[in-house]
Amino acid sequence: QDRESLLSAAFEAFIAACLVAAAFAALAAFVFDLMTRRIVRPLLHLQEQARAMAEGRMDARATIEGPEEVRELARQYNSMADRVSESTRNLESHVSLRTAALSESLQHLRQAQDTLVQTEKLAALGSLVAEIAHELNTPLGAISSANRSLIESADRSVRELPALYAGF
């Protein structure tokens, strides 16, 4: 009987130990599930939003949930995301303004270049006209000089004509 009661007590202790182990396992599963829902899932959501922002989605914001530390981290992330979005908008606006200014400067430069090309063409044309005038003035000067000589000679001859005819 002693042996039987000893075996019965050992069996009862074993069953109690199994029940305690099962209770601890259930408690551990409950704590794990609670931690997963309250800490890990919000952190994974925050990680997804950070990845989305890194890929260029400037509207990616974290949901504020979980324990206080995780909520504070989400608030800080959202604040940072707002500042990054604002900086991006400001930068894009500045780039747009600078691009417009550069386009305007380029337009002025092209106009100045066109004016310079036109001026160079006119200068070349003026030089060509001056050369042509010089080339024409040389023979014209000679013709004019010869013409004066002929006119003076004809005037002398006309003045001498009456004296020549008077002798006949």
Phi and psi in degrees as a GROMACS rama.xvg file:
@    title "Ramachandran Plot"
@    xaxis  label "Phi"
@    yaxis  label "Psi"
@TYPE xy
-62.3348  -41.1047  ASP-2
-66.9201  -40.5754  ARG-3
-65.377  -41.5189  GLU-4
-71.1768  -31.9673  SER-5
-67.6716  -42.833  LEU-6
-65.6089  -40.2851  LEU-7
-64.282  -41.0206  SER-8
-67.5801  -40.401  ALA-9
-64.629  -40.2674  ALA-10
-65.0588  -42.4169  PHE-11
-63.9707  -38.4354  GLU-12
-66.6216  -39.0088  ALA-13
-63.678  -45.7721  PHE-14
-61.7189  -42.7423  ILE-15
-63.573  -41.2298  ALA-16
-64.9426  -40.3626  ALA-17
-64.298  -41.6857  CYS-18
-64.4781  -40.8659  LEU-19
-65.2995  -42.3463  VAL-20
-63.236  -41.4494  ALA-21
-65.4664  -39.2661  ALA-22
-65.0292  -43.443  ALA-23
-64.0203  -39.2873  PHE-24
-64.639  -42.9835  ALA-25
-64.7652  -41.7384  ALA-26
-63.7296  -41.6844  LEU-27
-64.3587  -40.876  ALA-28
-65.0145  -41.1968  ALA-29
-63.1849  -45.1285  PHE-30
-65.1176  -41.0695  VAL-31
-62.7307  -45.4622  PHE-32
-63.4774  -41.4701  ASP-33
-63.1394  -45.2985  LEU-34
-64.8527  -39.1645  MET-35
-62.4254  -46.6672  THR-36
-69.7204  -38.6014  ARG-37
-89.3854  -27.8809  ARG-38
-117.899  -55.5711  ILE-39
-67.4306  -46.7526  VAL-40
-61.1087  -47.4426  ARG-41
-60.8555  -35.7879  PRO-42
-68.4903  -38.6363  LEU-43
-65.1319  -39.0108  LEU-44
-62.6047  -43.6424  HIS-45
-61.9718  -40.9239  LEU-46
-62.5291  -41.8564  GLN-47
-62.3743  -41.9571  GLU-48
-66.8967  -39.4382  GLN-49
-64.0427  -40.2721  ALA-50
-64.6947  -41.933  ARG-51
-61.8613  -41.6811  ALA-52
-66.6644  -39.6725  MET-53
-63.0144  -27.339  ALA-54
-86.5134  1.07449  GLU-55
108.884  -3.44936  GLY-56
-82.049  95.2276  ARG-57
-72.9158  -7.07208  MET-58
-95.6422  5.05755  ASP-59
-70.0563  119.789  ALA-60
-132.033  150.715  ARG-61
-88.1401  147.314  ALA-62
-80.936  134.153  THR-63
-88.3177  101.402  ILE-64
-153.617  165.973  GLU-65
99.2037  -168.581  GLY-66
-64.497  165.051  PRO-67
-54.5244  -40.9781  GLU-68
-63.2718  -41.3428  GLU-69
-70.1008  -39.4097  VAL-70
-62.8112  -41.3341  ARG-71
-64.7057  -41.1215  GLU-72
-61.2416  -41.8943  LEU-73
-65.1035  -40.6781  ALA-74
-63.0622  -43.9606  ARG-75
-64.5613  -39.8284  GLN-76
-62.0304  -46.844  TYR-77
-62.385  -39.0625  ASN-78
-63.4787  -44.8977  SER-79
-62.9486  -42.0921  MET-80
-62.8717  -38.6107  ALA-81
-62.5662  -44.0252  ASP-82
-66.0979  -40.1143  ARG-83
-64.5659  -42.4682  VAL-84
-62.9495  -43.8899  SER-85
-63.6615  -43.551  GLU-86
-62.8219  -39.4376  SER-87
-64.3205  -44.6997  THR-88
-61.6311  -44.3046  ARG-89
-61.9807  -43.1755  ASN-90
-63.9047  -43.6723  LEU-91
-63.3212  -38.8921  GLU-92
-64.309  -44.4574  SER-93
-63.0274  -43.1206  HIS-94
-62.5879  -40.7945  VAL-95
-62.803  -44.539  SER-96
-63.0175  -44.2255  LEU-97
-65.8659  -37.1979  ARG-98
-64.3346  -42.036  THR-99
-63.4325  -42.1351  ALA-100
-64.3988  -41.0426  ALA-101
-65.7235  -38.7559  LEU-102
-63.2713  -41.4704  SER-103
-64.8908  -43.1149  GLU-104
-62.6428  -40.1957  SER-105
-63.7199  -39.9163  LEU-106
-62.9473  -44.1668  GLN-107
-63.2745  -39.8827  HIS-108
-63.6132  -41.7962  LEU-109
-64.698  -39.7986  ARG-110
-63.8414  -42.8656  GLN-111
-63.5452  -39.069  ALA-112
-64.5259  -43.4986  GLN-113
-61.3893  -42.0785  ASP-114
-63.786  -42.2437  THR-115
-62.9557  -43.2621  LEU-116
-62.1014  -43.4483  VAL-117
-63.2282  -41.8883  GLN-118
-62.2817  -42.7812  THR-119
-64.2576  -37.898  GLU-120
-64.4641  -44.4226  LYS-121
-64.2847  -39.0761  LEU-122
-64.102  -41.635  ALA-123
-64.8444  -39.7115  ALA-124
-64.988  -42.413  LEU-125
-61.0618  -41.4591  GLY-126
-64.0544  -42.0556  SER-127
-63.6819  -44.0125  LEU-128
-62.8326  -40.1766  VAL-129
-63.5278  -41.1545  ALA-130
-65.5504  -42.2971  GLU-131
-63.8133  -43.0702  ILE-132
-61.2751  -41.6137  ALA-133
-63.0197  -45.1288  HIS-134
-64.9124  -35.0899  GLU-135
-77.2571  -34.6243  LEU-136
-66.0348  -32.7849  ASN-137
-63.2112  -54.8737  THR-138
-68.8903  -34.5834  PRO-139
-63.733  -38.2193  LEU-140
-62.5441  -42.9908  GLY-141
-65.3443  -42.0978  ALA-142
-63.841  -43.6314  ILE-143
-62.752  -42.1005  SER-144
-64.6877  -43.8736  SER-145
-65.2547  -37.8987  ALA-146
-63.8419  -42.9157  ASN-147
-60.9513  -42.7288  ARG-148
-62.3582  -41.0231  SER-149
-66.7227  -41.5186  LEU-150
-64.1442  -44.0643  ILE-151
-63.1857  -40.1733  GLU-152
-67.2132  -40.8897  SER-153
-66.1875  -38.8305  ALA-154
-62.1628  -44.5279  ASP-155
-62.2767  -41.9706  ARG-156
-65.6343  -39.663  SER-157
-66.3891  -37.437  VAL-158
-70.2177  -31.2805  ARG-159
-83.727  -15.9873  GLU-160
-58.079  -47.939  LEU-161
-58.6424  -36.1329  PRO-162
-71.5052  -34.3855  ALA-163
-67.9127  -42.2406  LEU-164
-76.6669  -21.334  TYR-165
-68.5522  -28.7917  ALA-166
-78.5043  -6.05888  GLY-167
